[in-house]
């Protein structure tokens, strides 16, 4: 089944505001999921593979924040 394209607001400003809100939500969901995975012992490589990015990219994006929160990477 092919999904129908999303319906956008008529006003481009509203459409762009919605895109921004979705990006912020996606970032928060990613932060939470990465934190949970690291706490459960996933490696950076495991997390990167699940997200479809490189280990370096996911480490660069999340390691400092997790370190400041006192969360150390386990080793799955």
N, C-alpha and C positions, 0 to 999 in steps of 0.2 A: 504494500500500500504506500503510495506516494503522498506525503503530507502536503497540504495546501500551503502556499506562501502566507506569511503572517500579514494581517491587515494592519496597516500603519495609520496613525492619525493623519488627518488632512494637512495640518500645520507642520511644516518641517521642524520648527522649534520643538514642538511636542514630541515628534518622532525621535529627534536627536536626544532630548531629555530622557526618553524611555531607554534608548540605547545606553546612555551613560548610567542610568540606574541599574540596568541589567549587568553591565560590566562590574559595577561596584558590588552587586550581589554575588556574581560569579567569583570575584576575588575573595570575598568573605567565605564563601563555601569552600573554595580551594584552600585557603588558609586553615580552616578547621579540619578539612580532610587530610591535609599534609601533616598537621600537628598530630592528629590521631594515629596516622600511619607510623610516624617517627616514634611516638610513645609506645606503640605496639611492636617496635623493633624492626620496622622496614628500613632498608638501606636507601640512600639517596638514589641509587640506580633503580631500585624497585619502584620508588615513587615516580621517578622520571619516566620509566617505561609505562606506567599506568596513565600518566598524563600525556604521553606522546611527545615528550621533550627530552633534551639531553640532561644528563646528571648534573653537568655544570650549570645549566640554566635553572634547574629547580633548586640547587644548592645556593646559587647567587640570590635567588628571589626570597628564599625562606630561612636560610641558616642563621643569619644575624638576628632576625626576629625571634626565632626559637631559642637561640642562645641567651638573648636578653630575658626571655621568659623562664630561663632555667631548665629548658628541655634539651637534653642531650640525645644524640642519635643512638639508637640501639644498634643491633647488627643482625638483621634477618638474613 
